[in-house]
Amino acid sequence: MSTTRGPLRTGSAGGAIAALALLLSLAACTGGPPQPPPTTGSAGPTETASPPGSTPGESPPATTPGSTPDMTPPATASPPPETPCPDAGGTDRVEDGFPQRLSTVVGAEIRSGAHEPCFERVVIEFSGSGTLPGYRVEYRDDPILDAPRGEPVDVAGDATLVVSAGAWMPGPDGAGYDGPAQLHPDNVSVIQELERIENFESQTSWAIGLDRERDFTVTTLEDPMRLVVDISLD
């Protein structure tokens, strides 16, 4: 029995061999296997170098080419206006009920203080029970006399302002003021001396030695009871 064989079909195998040869040739030309294409998607944050002296993440201030940075200093608040000085008064005598109005209070303290630039102050403070004593404040010419002895008293300064009140300072029993009768305060400048020149029969007087004659005012205050003399610095 004879078998007839047809011609061999080599078309499919031959094509595969040719394609394989072509790929190997391309790989040899490019120097390696083909690289996969870059993937697409959201990229991570890109960091940029900050200029020297700046903080990472902060953009430097924008400037216009040719412009000059603003070097104007910040505005400062204006100082509050000064409070004007109160009325300076005058040089004439000031009195109220003296010597008739005597009181059972006693002088407990005398002190001075500076209230620049307006005035310096002398305060006589009273203690005990009773009404405000009468008072008189006036300039006196030399000689300044001590009462009741009538002897001249040397008071520092070129002008003497005398403050008198209808009360003891201290009282006959020693109540009230227990300080010296002559003071040279160091907290003032135009007031040069305070000197007691009378303490007799429910009346007290203090001489205020000043650098010159100046305007003054007289006021009274309560709680505690005080007689206040303000001497102008103008």
PyMOL commands that set and color helices and strands:
alter all, ss='L'
color gray80, all
select helices_A, chain A and resi 11-30
alter helices_A, ss='H'
color red, helices_A
select strands_A, chain A and resi 94-96+106-115+119-127+135-140+144-146+151-153+159-165+182-183+191-200+203-210+216-221+226-232
alter strands_A, ss='S'
color yellow, strands_A
deselect
rebuild
show_as cartoon
